Amino acid sequence: MTRLSVEMLAADAVAPITSAGHARLGIAVLAGIAVIVLLITKFKLHAFLALTIGSLALGAFAGAPLDKVITSFTTGLGSTVAGVGVLIALGAILGKLLADSGGADQIVDTILAKAGGRAMPWAMVLIASVIGLPLFFEVGIVLLIPVVLMVAKRGNYSLMRIGIPALAGLSVMHGLVPPHPGPLVAIDAVHANLGVTLALGVLVAIPTVIVAGPLFSKVAARWVDVQAPDRMLPQRPSQELERRPGFGATLVTILLPVVLMLAKALVDVVVDDPTHTVQRVFDVIGSPLIALLAAVIVGIFTLGRPAGFSRERISQTVEKGLMPIAGILLIVGAGGGFKQTLIDCGVGRMILEISKDWSIPALLLAWLIAVAIRLATGSATVATVSAAGLVAPLAADMSTAHTALLVLAIGAGSLFFSHVNDAGFWLVKEYFGLSVGQTLKTWSVMETIISVVAGGLVLLLSLVI
């Protein structure tokens, strides 16, 4: 083993890396990311395989022993899945219960019944934001597309005036607010406080979604003035149900984990005594695992039973909710493996050393790295996990609030300019019946606005907290 390899993989190595070592590690990082980008974009390889191969390539280019690289990758994969895998699974179950029971449709119909005219774009933002809390982005789109097309058709609205606010609400939740996979992975990587991140994420999300949703939709409707396509609307899940859960019960179920996690963060600030009984209780019930598990159990009784689901039907719903997340879990796990390989090869320490001489703020650096990986790979999740691994050492000396802002900076950067290498781009294009150019002028610009506005708000918050 070479001296450089020993330095890179020794957990207790504290000596600064030489300039030659910096250059070699820098080339190794670029090569590893280039392998991932090439495999995903050119060869259409699944992101899990691309991240696995890219991690091995990174270690090889860095001159590290292959057996040590494999150990780093598998260790990172295991710890990441252990940290966020159960949360992703519980979120998927809750989302499936919400969709299949008609709870999502109940939220949609209740809000739409009270909105009209100029308020409709704002109603769509509200619907998408509430529905988007427990749902993955792609599931949220599938649920909301029938509503968007129906509202645009019946109200004779421009499709962009209704569609952009809905997409903005979903995208902002996906990138900035846990328990979505991206923010959860970043929180785990930089050891941020989940409750604080959630609170600050909501604070950043509200103005961001207003700018990128209802306000930008006016401009988007002028740029691309199209009506809802004349084709059969997809069937809504609740159309086959004789009854569905009430609005209040559904809303309480969706917001329960958010309330519990925020309550824990508030108690931690107010009590600030780990031995105090109140804080110990809230540390348990406000932990992400218990908060989401509680929501799933409550959802069985507030969503499944009112919809007339038998025990067998609820069991089937849970099983169907878990099936589609295998790919997501593997991508997230492989991203964690890539992150650990970066750290064990000394890349994090290298960034920490060379960034001392830069005038660029750590939060802006995190945003820029996430932007670069997002543009290259098209995946917000890959951008988040990779950027989190690269900048994790920068969080060592940060306060709790600034560590949470680091997570949000990464999340904001991961949403920048979705284009032809992003599956979400094609999903929006096909559902809305747009051309590639029209999708770029609407969806892609909206994503960029979200990224820039959220990134700017994160930097502003860092100046005052």
C-alpha positions in Angstrom: 0.0 0.0 0.0 1.4 3.4 -0.9 1.9 6.2 1.7 -0.8 8.2 -0.1 -3.3 5.3 0.1 -2.6 4.8 3.8 -3.2 8.5 4.4 -6.4 8.4 2.5 -7.9 5.5 4.2 -6.6 5.8 7.8 -9.5 7.0 10.0 -7.2 8.8 12.3 -5.0 10.5 9.7 -4.7 14.2 10.7 -1.7 15.3 8.6 -2.6 17.8 5.8 -2.8 16.3 2.3 0.0 17.5 0.0 -0.6 19.6 -3.1 0.1 16.5 -5.2 -2.4 14.6 -3.1 -5.0 17.3 -3.6 -4.4 17.1 -7.4 -4.8 13.4 -7.4 -7.9 13.4 -5.3 -9.4 16.2 -7.3 -8.9 14.2 -10.5 -10.2 11.0 -8.8 -13.4 12.9 -7.8 -14.0 14.3 -11.3 -13.3 10.9 -12.8 -15.7 9.1 -10.4 -18.5 11.6 -11.1 -17.8 11.5 -14.8 -18.2 7.7 -14.8 -21.5 8.1 -13.0 -22.7 10.8 -15.4 -21.6 8.8 -18.4 -23.2 5.6 -17.3 -26.5 7.3 -16.4 -26.8 9.6 -19.4 -25.0 7.8 -22.3 -25.6 4.1 -21.4 -28.9 4.6 -19.6 -27.6 2.4 -16.7 -29.7 2.4 -13.5 -28.4 4.9 -11.0 -27.7 2.2 -8.4 -25.3 0.4 -10.7 -23.8 3.7 -11.9 -23.1 4.9 -8.3 -21.6 1.5 -7.4 -19.3 1.5 -10.4 -18.5 5.1 -9.9 -17.5 4.5 -6.3 -15.1 1.8 -7.4 -13.7 4.0 -10.1 -13.2 6.8 -7.6 -11.1 4.6 -5.3 -9.1 3.2 -8.2 -8.3 6.7 -9.6 -7.3 7.8 -6.1 -4.9 4.9 -5.8 -6.6 3.2 -2.9 -6.6 -0.6 -2.3 -9.7 -2.1 -3.9 -10.6 -4.2 -0.9 -10.6 -1.0 1.3 -12.8 0.8 -1.3 -15.3 -2.1 -1.3 -15.4 -1.9 2.5 -16.0 1.8 2.4 -18.8 1.5 -0.1 -20.6 -1.3 1.7 -20.2 0.4 5.0 -21.7 3.6 3.6 -24.5 1.8 1.9 -25.4 -0.1 5.1 -25.4 2.9 7.4 -27.4 5.0 5.0 -30.1 2.4 4.5 -30.1 1.9 8.3 -30.6 5.6 8.8 -33.2 6.5 6.3 -34.5 3.2 4.8 -37.2 2.6 7.4 -38.4 6.2 7.1 -38.7 6.0 3.3 -40.6 2.7 3.7 -43.0 4.3 6.2 -43.5 7.3 4.1 -44.3 5.1 1.1 -46.9 3.2 3.1 -48.6 6.4 4.3 -48.6 7.7 0.8 -50.2 4.6 -0.6 -52.9 4.6 2.2 -53.6 8.3 1.4 -54.0 7.6 -2.4 -55.9 4.3 -2.3 -58.4 5.3 0.4 -59.4 8.4 -1.5 -58.0 10.7 1.3 -55.9 12.6 -1.3 -59.0 13.1 -3.4 -60.9 14.3 -0.4 -58.3 17.0 0.3 -58.3 18.0 -3.3 -62.1 18.2 -3.7 -62.6 20.1 -0.4 -60.1 22.8 -1.2 -61.3 23.1 -4.8 -64.9 23.5 -3.7 -63.9 26.6 -1.7 -61.7 28.2 -4.4 -62.4 29.7 -7.8 -61.3 32.3 -10.3 -58.1 34.0 -9.3 -57.7 31.9 -6.2 -57.5 28.7 -8.2 -53.6 28.8 -8.7 -53.2 29.4 -5.0 -55.5 26.5 -4.2 -53.4 24.3 -6.4 -50.3 25.2 -4.6 -52.0 24.5 -1.3 -53.2 21.1 -2.5 -49.9 20.1 -3.9 -48.0 21.2 -0.8 -50.3 19.2 1.6 -50.5 16.2 -0.6 -46.7 16.4 -1.3 -45.7 16.1 2.3 -45.9 12.3 2.6 -45.7 11.4 -1.1 -42.8 10.9 -3.5 -42.7 13.4 -6.4 -43.7 10.9 -9.1 -46.6 9.6 -7.0 -47.8 13.1 -6.3 -47.7 14.0 -10.0 -49.8 10.9 -10.9 -52.3 11.8 -8.2 -52.6 15.5 -9.2 -52.5 15.3 -13.0 -56.2 14.3 -13.2 -57.1 17.2 -11.0 -55.0 19.7 -12.9 -56.5 18.6 -16.3 -60.0 18.6 -14.9 -59.8 22.0 -13.3 -58.1 23.5 -16.4 -60.7 22.0 -18.7 -63.8 22.8 -16.7 -62.7 26.3 -15.7 -61.3 27.1 -19.2 -57.9 28.0 -17.6 -54.6 28.0 -19.3 -52.9 24.6 -18.4 -49.8 26.4 -17.2 -51.8 28.7 -14.9 -53.1 25.6 -13.0 -50.3 23.1 -13.7 -47.2 25.2 -12.7 -48.4 25.9 -9.1 -49.2 22.2 -8.6 -45.8 21.1 -9.9 -44.0 23.8 -7.8 -45.7 22.7 -4.6 -44.7 19.1 -5.2 -41.1 19.9 -6.2 -40.4 22.2 -3.3 -41.7 19.6 -0.8 -39.5 17.0 -2.5 -36.3 19.0 -2.4 -36.5 20.9 0.9 -38.8 19.2 3.4 -38.2 15.9 5.2 -39.3 13.1 5.3 -38.6 13.0 1.6 -35.5 10.8 0.7 -33.2 13.6 -0.5 -33.4 15.8 2.6 -33.3 12.8 4.9 -30.1 11.5 3.3 -28.5 15.0 3.5 -29.5 15.3 7.2 -27.9 11.9 7.9 -24.7 12.8 6.0 -24.0 16.1 7.7 -25.6 15.0 11.1 -28.2 17.8 11.1 -31.1 18.1 13.5 -34.2 16.9 11.7 -36.7 19.0 13.6 -34.7 22.2 13.0 -34.2 21.3 9.3 -37.9 20.7 9.0 -38.8 24.0 10.6 -36.3 26.0 8.5 -37.3 24.0 5.4 -41.0 25.0 5.7 -39.9 28.6 6.3 -37.9 28.6 3.1 -40.5 26.6 1.2 -43.4 29.0 1.7 -42.0 32.1 -0.2 -40.2 29.8 -2.7 -43.4 28.1 -3.7 -45.3 31.4 -4.0 -42.7 32.8 -6.4 -42.2 29.7 -8.5 -45.9 28.7 -8.4 -48.7 31.3 -8.7 -46.5 34.2 -9.6 -44.4 32.4 -12.3 -47.5 30.7 -13.7 -48.7 34.1 -15.0 -45.5 34.4 -17.0 -45.5 30.7 -18.0 -49.1 31.0 -19.3 -48.1 33.8 -21.6 -45.0 32.0 -22.9 -46.8 28.7 -23.4 -50.6 29.3 -23.9 -52.0 25.8 -24.1 -55.2 24.2 -23.0 -55.6 20.9 -21.3 -55.1 18.1 -23.9 -58.3 16.5 -25.3 -57.8 13.0 -24.1 -59.4 10.7 -21.5 -58.5 11.8 -18.0 -56.8 9.1 -15.9 -59.1 7.5 -13.4 -58.9 8.9 -9.9 -58.3 6.3 -7.2 -61.5 7.1 -5.3 -63.8 6.7 -8.2 -64.2 3.0 -7.4 -64.9 3.6 -3.7 -68.3 3.8 -2.2 -67.0 6.1 0.6 -63.8 7.8 1.6 -62.3 9.4 4.7 -63.3 12.9 5.9 -61.2 16.0 5.2 -60.3 16.7 8.8 -59.2 13.1 9.6 -57.1 13.0 6.5 -55.4 16.3 7.2 -54.7 15.4 10.8 -53.1 12.1 9.6 -50.9 13.8 7.0 -49.7 16.5 9.4 -49.2 14.3 12.4 -45.5 13.4 11.8 -44.7 17.0 10.9 -46.3 18.2 14.2 -44.6 15.6 16.3 -41.1 16.3 14.8 -41.6 20.1 15.1 -42.8 19.7 18.7 -39.6 17.8 19.5 -37.5 20.6 18.0 -39.4 23.2 20.0 -39.1 21.2 23.3 -35.4 20.8 22.7 -35.0 24.6 22.4 -37.3 25.5 25.4 -36.4 22.8 27.9 -32.8 22.2 26.8 -32.2 19.5 29.4 -31.7 16.0 28.1 -32.5 14.5 31.5 -35.8 16.3 31.8 -38.8 14.0 31.6 -40.7 16.2 29.1 -37.7 16.4 26.7 -37.1 12.6 27.0 -40.7 11.9 26.1 -40.6 14.2 23.1 -37.2 12.9 22.0 -39.0 9.6 21.6 -42.4 10.6 20.1 -40.8 13.3 17.9 -38.1 11.0 16.4 -38.7 10.5 12.7 -39.2 6.7 13.1 -41.9 7.0 15.8 -43.6 10.0 14.2 -44.0 8.3 10.8 -44.9 5.0 12.4 -47.6 6.7 14.4 -49.0 8.4 11.3 -49.1 5.0 9.5 -50.9 3.3 12.4 -53.3 6.3 12.8 -53.8 6.2 9.0 -55.0 2.6 9.1 -57.9 3.7 11.2 -58.5 7.3 9.8 -58.0 6.4 6.1 -58.3 2.7 5.5 -61.3 1.8 7.7 -63.5 4.8 6.7 -62.9 3.8 3.1 -64.3 0.4 3.9 -61.0 -1.5 3.7 -60.9 -4.9 5.2 -57.8 -6.1 7.1 -56.7 -8.0 4.0 -57.2 -4.9 1.8 -55.1 -2.8 4.2 -52.4 -5.5 4.2 -52.4 -5.4 0.4 -52.2 -1.6 0.3 -49.1 -1.7 2.7 -47.5 -4.3 0.5 -48.2 -2.4 -2.7 -46.8 0.7 -1.1 -43.5 -1.0 -0.3 -43.0 -2.6 -3.7 -42.1 0.5 -5.8 -39.5 1.8 -3.3 -36.9 -0.9 -3.9 -35.2 1.1 -6.6 -35.3 4.3 -4.5 -33.7 2.5 -1.5 -30.9 1.1 -3.6 -30.1 4.4 -5.2 -30.1 6.2 -1.8 -28.0 3.4 -0.3 -25.5 3.5 -3.2 -25.4 7.2 -2.8 -24.4 6.7 0.8 -21.7 4.2 -0.3 -20.4 6.8 -2.7 -20.4 9.4 0.0 -18.4 7.1 2.4 -15.9 6.3 -0.3 -15.4 10.1 -0.8 -14.8 10.6 2.9 -12.5 7.6 3.4 -10.4 8.6 0.4 -9.8 11.9 2.0 -11.9 14.0 -0.3 -13.9 15.7 2.4 -10.7 16.6 4.3 -9.2 17.9 1.0 -12.3 20.2 0.5 -12.1 21.4 4.1 -8.4 22.3 3.7 -8.5 24.1 0.4 -11.8 25.8 1.2 -10.0 27.7 4.0 -8.4 29.8 1.4 -11.6 30.5 -0.5 -13.8 33.5 0.0 -16.9 31.5 -1.1 -19.4 30.7 1.8 -19.8 27.0 2.6 -23.5 27.2 1.9 -23.0 28.6 -1.6 -20.3 26.0 -2.2 -22.8 23.2 -1.3 -25.4 24.8 -3.6 -23.0 25.0 -6.5 -21.8 21.4 -6.1 -25.4 20.1 -6.0 -26.2 22.2 -9.1 -23.3 20.8 -11.1 -24.2 17.2 -10.3 -27.9 17.8 -10.9 -27.2 19.3 -14.4 -24.9 16.4 -15.2 -27.0 13.4 -13.9 -30.5 14.8 -14.1 -31.3 13.2 -10.7 -32.1 15.3 -7.7 -31.4 12.4 -5.4 -28.0 11.6 -6.8 -27.1 15.3 -6.7 -28.2 15.5 -3.0 -26.4 12.4 -1.8 -23.2 13.2 -3.7 -23.0 16.8 -2.7 -23.8 15.9 0.9 -20.8 13.5 1.0 -18.5 16.1 -0.5 -19.4 19.0 1.9 -20.1 16.9 5.0 -16.8 17.9 6.7 -17.7 21.6 6.4 -20.5 21.0 8.9 -18.1 20.0 11.7 -17.8 23.5 13.1 -21.3 24.8 12.2 -24.1 25.6 14.6 -27.2 23.5 14.6 -29.1 26.0 12.6 -26.3 26.4 10.0 -26.0 22.7 9.6 -29.7 22.6 8.8 -29.2 25.4 6.3 -26.4 23.3 4.7 -28.9 20.6 4.1 -31.4 23.1 2.5 -28.6 24.6 0.3 -27.9 21.1 -1.0 -31.6 20.4 -1.5 -32.1 23.7 -3.3 -29.1 23.1 -5.7 -30.4 19.6 -6.5 -33.5 21.1 -8.1 -31.7 23.4 -10.6 -32.8 23.3 -14.3 -34.4 19.9 -14.9 -33.8 19.0 -18.6 -33.7 16.1 -21.0 -31.7 13.8 -18.7 -34.3 14.0 -15.9 -37.2 11.5 -15.8 -39.4 14.2 -14.3 -38.9 16.4 -17.4 -40.4 13.7 -19.6 -43.2 12.9 -17.1 -44.4 16.5 -17.2 -44.0 16.8 -21.0 -46.1 13.7 -21.7 -48.8 14.3 -19.2 -49.3 17.9 -20.3 -48.9 17.2 -24.0 -46.1 19.7 -24.4 -43.1 19.9 -26.9 -39.6 19.8 -25.6 -39.2 23.5 -26.1 -42.4 24.3 -24.2 -41.4 22.0 -21.3 -38.0 23.8 -21.1 -39.7 27.2 -21.0 -42.1 26.2 -18.2 -41.1 23.2 -16.1 -37.3 23.7 -16.5 -37.5 27.4 -15.7 -39.8 26.8 -12.8 -37.3 24.3 -11.3 -34.5 26.9 -11.7 -36.6 29.6 -10.0 -37.2 27.2 -7.1 -33.4 26.4 -6.8 -32.3 30.1 -7.0 -35.0 31.5 -4.7 -34.5 28.8 -2.1 -30.7 29.1 -2.3 -30.9 32.9 -1.9 -33.3 32.5 1.1 -30.9 30.0 2.7 -28.0 32.5 2.4 -30.1 35.3 3.8 -31.2 33.2 6.8 -27.6 32.3 7.5 -26.9 36.0 8.1 -29.6 36.4 10.7 -29.6 33.1 12.7 
